[in-house]
Amino acid sequence: MSHKNETTVLVLSLLITAGLLGAGYWWFKSNSSPPIAPGNPDSVQSSPVPIAPGSISTRISIGEKSLATANANSEKQAGVQAFASGDFASAIANFQSSLQGNRNDPETLIYLNNARVGKQISYTIAVSVPIGTDVNGALEMLRGVAQAQTEINQAGGIKGIPVKVAIANDDNNPEIAKQIATALVNNPEVLGVIGPYSSDVTLAAGTTYNDGKLVIISPTSTSIKLSGFSRYVFRTVPSDYVAARALSDYMLNKLQRKNAAVFFNSRSAYSQSLKSEFVAAVSLGGGQVSNEFDLSEPGFSAARSIELAIAQGAQVLMLAANTDTLDKALQVVQLNRKRLKLLGGDDVYTPKTLEVGGEAAVEMVLAVPWHINGDPTSNFPRQSRQLWGGDVSWRTALSYDATQALIAALQRNPTRIGVQKSLIASDFSSTGASGIVRFLPSGDRNAAVILVRIQPGTTSGTGYDFAPLRP
């Protein structure tokens, strides 16, 4: 970027910053638009929450309020209070004390980084996560964002300008996510967004981001419906097309099994996508899917479904469950009792699967975008362990990649349109936890998945671990 353009950006940033009276007012302008009506019963959240006018401001924070309150300590509370009053020195001290007691809290680290930025000129990005409904998934995403923010700011920022991160709680609810998208679009300081979490929510909010010409990069939305959805919607996670073919190939060629039954959620774009792609891949490979069981049906019975699948000759059970139907999928795992081979998608990759599935889940194979032991040459596992005190998930790694991609785009041109043009440029690339990040014209990342198997182990603390499946 030319010196003249850099000067213009700095002047505009100064004018914007000078007009802010405090962290709370920072979001006042973003919420001047009327609320969007609640959605339908098929939304991700089974009981949509009515949204009162102005309530979206309570869902977005740069440090003046805590959104992840489950494990909040007194130091963190003191930190957000100091941040809200503009006392950044006290906020820094309290956030540091909080992290000494809970180093694994990414929200506090993000707020600490923001407090260190204070009133300096900065580049702001946002992250939209389901804190209210899936706190573990939200924290996994936030760790990746926090790690990337920490690294760039400790390195001096983007050409001397630090990065600030706003956190938004969308509850994994399409209608709430739309309103958050409206607020972020209407705030001129926000130059890009990480998230949302699920495919359904990304599809719902993506139209608002597209209309507002604000780039989003989802680290976790895999539905094939997102391919080519918008020139402003990207993702660092491979699509279900890639995962389904990896699972189909493993089933047909490694397991030498030809007949499968699939369990899915008809109300989830992700689950529908993975199921459909798997059925197609198995058919093309010469196998068959003899039955499909909808986990979302009120009368679903894991026991009856398994017995019917066996009666129809199934040799493999494929779990294309999403987060909402994971409990029912784990019933299938338990009641199967290792009779049929088990496969699964990336939403099954959770500590809960290890805890609840236990011995019945041993040997189950999942397709995931990344595993901490998948690439012995990568520096990211060591750096993340040092920062968080333990292993991180693929959701953290892919969120780190999404943030690094936004940072690389901001380094090229720190404007909204500049970010979008940078990401679609044929020569664009950034280095992430899972290797080089490049985007296809469809917004998809050109990357493979890795297969992992559940086996006895000591790393997770459950007695079982996910381990990379070596060739």
C-alpha positions in Angstrom: 0.0 0.0 0.0 1.3 3.5 -0.8 2.4 6.0 1.8 -0.5 8.2 0.8 -3.1 5.4 1.4 -1.5 4.5 4.7 -1.8 8.2 5.8 -5.5 8.2 4.8 -6.2 5.1 6.8 -4.5 6.5 9.8 -6.4 9.8 9.6 -9.7 7.9 9.2 -8.9 5.7 12.2 -8.0 8.7 14.3 -11.3 10.4 13.4 -13.2 7.2 14.3 -11.3 6.7 17.5 -11.7 10.3 18.6 -15.4 10.0 18.3 -15.8 7.2 20.7 -16.6 8.0 24.3 -16.0 4.6 25.7 -16.2 0.9 25.1 -19.9 0.8 25.6 -20.6 3.6 23.1 -18.4 1.7 20.6 -21.4 -0.6 20.0 -24.1 2.0 20.3 -23.9 3.0 16.7 -23.9 -0.6 15.6 -27.3 -1.3 17.1 -29.3 1.6 15.7 -30.9 -0.6 13.1 -34.3 -2.3 13.8 -34.1 -5.9 15.1 -34.8 -8.9 12.8 -37.7 -11.1 13.7 -37.1 -14.5 15.3 -36.7 -17.5 13.0 -38.5 -20.8 12.4 -38.6 -24.0 14.4 -35.9 -25.6 12.2 -33.2 -23.2 13.3 -30.2 -24.5 15.1 -31.5 -23.6 18.5 -34.6 -25.7 19.1 -36.4 -23.0 21.1 -35.5 -19.6 19.4 -35.0 -16.8 21.9 -37.1 -13.6 21.4 -34.7 -10.7 20.8 -35.6 -7.4 22.4 -34.5 -4.1 20.7 -31.0 -3.1 21.6 -30.1 -6.5 23.2 -27.5 -7.3 20.6 -25.2 -4.7 22.3 -25.1 -7.1 25.3 -23.8 -9.8 23.1 -20.7 -8.0 21.8 -17.7 -7.0 23.8 -14.1 -5.9 23.3 -13.4 -6.2 27.0 -16.1 -4.1 28.9 -18.1 -7.2 29.8 -17.5 -10.9 30.0 -19.5 -13.2 27.7 -18.0 -16.5 28.9 -19.0 -16.3 32.6 -19.0 -19.9 33.6 -15.4 -19.8 35.0 -15.1 -16.1 35.6 -13.0 -15.2 38.7 -12.9 -12.0 40.7 -9.8 -10.7 38.9 -11.5 -11.1 35.5 -14.6 -9.3 36.8 -12.4 -6.5 38.1 -10.7 -6.4 34.7 -13.8 -5.9 32.7 -15.0 -3.2 35.1 -11.8 -1.4 34.8 -11.9 -1.8 31.0 -15.4 -0.4 30.8 -14.3 2.7 32.8 -11.4 3.3 30.5 -8.8 2.4 33.2 -6.7 0.2 30.9 -3.7 -0.1 33.3 -5.9 -1.7 36.0 -7.6 -3.8 33.4 -4.2 -5.1 32.2 -3.1 -6.0 35.8 -6.4 -7.8 36.6 -6.5 -9.7 33.4 -2.9 -10.8 33.9 -3.8 -12.0 37.4 -6.8 -13.8 36.1 -4.8 -15.7 33.5 -2.3 -16.8 36.2 -5.2 -18.7 37.8 -6.8 -19.8 34.5 -4.3 -19.7 31.6 -6.7 -21.6 29.4 -9.2 -18.8 29.2 -9.0 -17.2 25.7 -11.6 -14.5 26.3 -9.4 -13.0 29.1 -6.3 -13.2 26.8 -8.2 -11.3 24.0 -9.4 -8.7 26.5 -5.8 -8.4 27.9 -4.6 -7.8 24.3 -7.3 -5.2 23.7 -6.5 -3.4 27.0 -2.9 -3.2 26.0 -4.0 -1.6 22.7 -6.2 0.9 24.8 -6.9 4.0 22.8 -4.2 3.5 20.2 -5.1 3.3 16.6 -5.8 -0.3 15.8 -7.4 -2.6 13.2 -10.5 -4.4 14.6 -11.7 -7.8 13.6 -14.6 -9.7 15.3 -15.3 -13.3 16.1 -18.8 -14.8 16.2 -19.1 -17.8 18.5 -21.8 -19.9 20.3 -20.9 -19.0 23.8 -24.4 -19.3 25.2 -25.2 -22.8 23.7 -21.8 -24.5 23.1 -19.3 -22.9 25.4 -16.6 -25.5 24.7 -16.9 -25.0 20.9 -16.8 -21.3 21.4 -13.7 -21.4 23.6 -12.0 -23.7 21.1 -12.5 -21.1 18.4 -11.5 -18.2 20.7 -8.2 -19.9 21.5 -7.2 -19.9 17.9 -8.1 -16.2 17.5 -6.4 -15.2 20.7 -3.2 -17.0 19.8 -3.0 -15.3 16.4 -3.8 -11.9 17.9 -1.2 -12.3 20.6 1.5 -13.3 18.1 0.8 -10.4 15.7 0.7 -7.8 18.4 3.8 -9.0 20.2 5.5 -8.8 16.8 4.6 -5.1 16.5 1.2 -5.3 14.8 0.4 -4.8 11.2 3.0 -2.3 10.0 3.1 -0.9 13.6 -0.7 -1.0 14.1 -2.0 -3.6 16.6 -5.1 -5.8 16.2 -8.1 -5.5 18.4 -10.7 -8.3 18.6 -14.4 -8.0 19.4 -16.2 -11.1 20.6 -19.8 -11.7 19.7 -22.1 -14.4 21.2 -24.5 -15.7 18.6 -25.7 -18.7 20.5 -25.4 -20.7 17.3 -28.8 -19.2 16.5 -29.4 -18.1 12.8 -31.6 -15.1 13.8 -29.3 -13.8 16.5 -26.3 -14.3 14.1 -28.1 -12.1 11.5 -28.6 -9.3 14.0 -24.9 -9.6 15.1 -24.0 -9.5 11.4 -26.0 -6.3 11.0 -24.3 -4.7 14.0 -20.9 -5.6 12.8 -21.6 -4.5 9.2 -22.8 -1.1 10.6 -19.7 -0.6 12.7 -17.1 0.8 10.3 -14.2 -0.2 12.5 -14.8 -3.9 11.9 -12.7 -5.0 8.9 -13.4 -8.8 9.0 -15.1 -11.5 11.0 -14.1 -15.0 12.1 -17.0 -17.5 12.2 -19.8 -18.3 12.6 -19.6 -21.9 14.0 -22.2 -24.0 12.3 -23.0 -24.2 8.6 -26.7 -23.3 9.2 -25.7 -20.1 11.0 -23.1 -19.2 8.5 -25.6 -19.6 5.7 -28.2 -17.5 7.5 -25.8 -14.7 8.5 -23.8 -14.9 5.3 -26.4 -13.0 3.3 -26.1 -10.0 5.6 -22.4 -10.0 5.5 -22.5 -10.3 1.7 -24.9 -7.4 1.4 -22.8 -5.3 3.8 -19.6 -6.3 1.9 -17.9 -7.5 5.1 -15.7 -10.6 4.8 -16.3 -13.6 7.1 -14.0 -16.6 7.3 -15.6 -19.6 9.1 -13.2 -22.1 10.6 -15.8 -24.8 11.2 -18.7 -24.6 8.6 -18.3 -27.5 6.2 -21.6 -27.7 4.3 -21.3 -27.9 0.5 -24.0 -25.2 0.3 -21.3 -22.7 1.2 -19.2 -23.4 -1.9 -19.6 -20.3 -4.1 -22.2 -18.9 -1.7 -20.7 -15.4 -1.7 -17.6 -13.6 -2.6 -17.4 -12.4 1.0 -17.8 -15.8 2.6 -14.7 -18.0 3.0 -13.7 -20.9 5.2 -10.5 -22.5 6.3 -12.0 -25.9 6.9 -12.4 -28.4 4.0 -15.9 -29.0 2.8 -18.0 -32.1 3.4 -17.2 -33.2 -0.1 -13.6 -33.8 1.0 -14.5 -35.5 4.3 -17.1 -37.8 2.8 -14.7 -39.1 0.2 -12.0 -39.8 2.7 -14.5 -41.8 4.9 -15.9 -43.6 1.8 -12.4 -44.5 0.6 -11.5 -45.9 4.1 -14.6 -47.9 4.3 -14.4 -49.4 0.8 -10.7 -49.9 0.5 -9.2 -50.2 4.0 -12.1 -51.9 5.8 -13.2 -53.8 2.7 -16.8 -53.1 3.6 -19.5 -52.4 1.0 -22.7 -51.8 2.9 -23.4 -48.9 5.3 -26.2 -47.3 7.3 -26.1 -43.5 7.9 -27.3 -41.6 11.0 -27.9 -37.9 10.4 -30.0 -34.8 11.4 -32.4 -33.7 8.6 -32.6 -30.2 10.3 -28.9 -29.5 10.0 -27.3 -28.2 6.8 -24.0 -29.7 7.9 -25.4 -33.1 8.7 -27.5 -33.3 5.5 -24.5 -32.2 3.5 -22.1 -34.8 5.0 -24.7 -37.6 4.6 -25.5 -36.8 1.0 -21.8 -36.6 0.0 -21.0 -39.9 1.8 -24.0 -41.6 0.1 -22.8 -40.4 -3.3 -19.1 -41.3 -2.7 -20.0 -44.8 -1.5 -22.2 -45.4 -4.5 -19.6 -44.1 -6.9 -17.1 -46.5 -5.3 -19.2 -49.5 -5.8 -20.8 -49.8 -2.4 -24.3 -48.9 -1.1 -26.0 -47.2 1.8 -28.8 -49.5 2.7 -30.6 -47.1 5.1 -30.6 -43.6 6.4 -31.8 -42.9 10.0 -32.9 -39.4 11.0 -31.6 -38.7 14.5 -34.0 -35.6 14.8 -37.2 -37.7 14.5 -39.2 -37.6 17.8 -39.6 -41.4 17.8 -36.0 -42.2 16.9 -34.7 -45.4 18.6 -31.0 -46.2 18.5 -31.7 -49.9 19.4 -34.3 -50.4 16.7 -32.3 -48.6 14.1 -29.2 -50.7 14.7 -31.2 -54.0 14.5 -32.8 -52.9 11.3 -29.4 -51.9 9.8 -28.0 -55.3 10.7 -31.0 -57.0 9.2 -30.5 -55.1 5.9 -26.9 -56.2 5.7 -25.1 -53.1 6.9 -21.5 -53.6 7.9 -20.7 -50.0 8.8 -22.5 -47.3 10.8 -21.7 -43.8 9.6 -22.5 -41.0 12.2 -23.1 -37.8 10.3 -24.5 -36.2 13.5 -24.2 -32.6 14.4 -23.8 -31.1 17.9 -27.5 -31.1 18.6 -27.9 -34.8 17.9 -24.5 -36.0 19.3 -26.2 -37.5 22.4 -28.4 -39.7 20.2 -25.4 -40.7 18.0 -23.6 -41.8 21.2 -26.5 -44.0 22.1 -25.9 -45.7 18.7 -22.2 -46.1 19.6 -23.0 -47.7 23.0 -25.8 -50.0 21.8 -23.8 -51.1 18.8 -21.4 -52.7 21.2 -18.7 -52.9 18.5 -20.8 -55.2 16.3 -20.5 -53.0 13.2 -17.6 -50.7 12.3 -18.1 -47.0 13.1 -17.3 -43.9 11.1 -18.0 -40.3 11.9 -17.8 -36.7 10.8 -15.9 -33.8 12.6 -18.8 -32.8 14.9 -18.3 -36.2 16.6 -14.8 -35.2 17.5 -15.4 -34.0 21.0 -14.2 -35.0 24.5 -17.8 -36.1 25.1 -17.5 -38.8 22.5 -14.5 -40.2 24.4 -16.2 -39.9 27.8 -19.6 -41.3 26.9 -18.5 -43.7 24.1 -15.7 -45.2 26.1 -14.8 -48.7 25.2 -17.7 -49.0 22.7 -16.2 -46.2 20.6 -12.7 -47.8 20.3 -11.6 -48.2 16.7 -14.2 -45.6 15.4 -12.6 -43.5 12.6 -13.4 -39.8 12.1 -12.6 -37.4 9.4 -11.2 -34.1 10.8 -9.4 -31.2 9.2 -6.4 -31.3 11.6 -4.9 -33.1 14.5 -2.2 -31.9 16.9 0.0 -34.9 16.1 -0.7 -35.0 12.4 2.3 -33.0 11.3 5.5 -33.5 13.3 7.3 -30.6 11.5 4.7 -28.0 12.5 5.6 -25.4 15.2 2.0 -24.7 16.1 1.5 -27.7 18.5 4.4 -26.6 20.6 3.4 -23.0 20.6 -0.2 -23.7 21.5 0.7 -26.1 24.3 3.0 -23.5 25.7 0.3 -20.9 25.6 -2.7 -22.9 26.8 -1.1 -25.6 28.9 -2.5 -28.5 26.9 -3.5 -29.9 23.5 -5.9 -27.9 21.3 -8.5 -29.2 18.8 -8.9 -28.8 15.1 -11.4 -26.0 15.8 -8.6 -24.0 17.5 -6.2 -24.7 14.7 -8.6 -23.7 11.9 -9.7 -20.5 13.8 -6.0 -19.6 14.1 -5.7 -20.2 10.3 -8.7 -18.0 9.7 -7.3 -15.2 11.8 -3.9 -15.5 10.2 -5.6 -15.2 6.8 -7.4 -12.0 7.9 -4.1 -10.6 9.2 -2.3 -11.3 5.9 -5.1 -9.6 4.0 -5.0 -6.6 6.3 -1.2 -6.4 5.7 -2.0 -6.0 2.0 -4.8 -3.5 2.3 -6.4 -2.7 5.6 -9.9 -1.8 4.4 -13.0 -4.0 4.0 -12.8 -4.1 0.2 -9.1 -4.5 0.4 -9.4 -7.5 2.6 -11.9 -9.1 0.2 -9.7 -8.4 -2.9 -6.7 -9.7 -1.1 -8.3 -13.0 -0.2 -9.5 -13.7 -3.7 -6.2 -12.7 -5.3 -4.5 -15.6 -7.1 -1.2 -14.9 -5.3 -2.7 -14.7 -1.8 -1.4 -17.1 0.9 -0.8 -17.1 4.6 0.8 -19.6 6.9 -1.4 -21.3 9.5 -1.4 -24.2 12.0 -2.4 -26.6 9.3 -0.1 -25.4 6.6 -0.5 -22.8 3.8 -3.9 -21.1 3.5 -5.1 -20.4 0.0 -8.7 -19.9 -1.2 -10.4 -21.2 -4.3 -12.7 -18.9 -6.2 -15.6 -20.7 -4.4 -14.3 -19.4 -1.1 -13.3 -22.9 -0.1 -9.8 -23.8 1.1 -7.9 -26.2 -1.0 -6.9 -28.7 1.7 -7.3 -32.3 2.7 -8.7 -33.9 5.9 -7.0 -36.4 8.2 -8.5 -39.6 9.6 -8.2 -40.2 13.3 -9.1 -43.3 15.3 -10.3 -43.6 18.9 -8.0 -45.8 21.0 -7.1 -46.2 24.7 -4.8 -43.4 25.8 -3.9 -41.0 28.6 -3.8 -37.6 26.9 -7.4 -36.6 27.2 -7.9 -37.8 30.8 -10.9 -40.0 29.7 -8.9 -43.1 29.2 -9.3 -42.8 25.5 -7.7 -40.5 22.8 -8.1 -39.5 19.2 -5.0 -40.6 17.3 -4.0 -40.0 13.7 -4.6 -43.0 11.5 -1.2 -43.7 9.8 -1.1 -45.0 6.2 
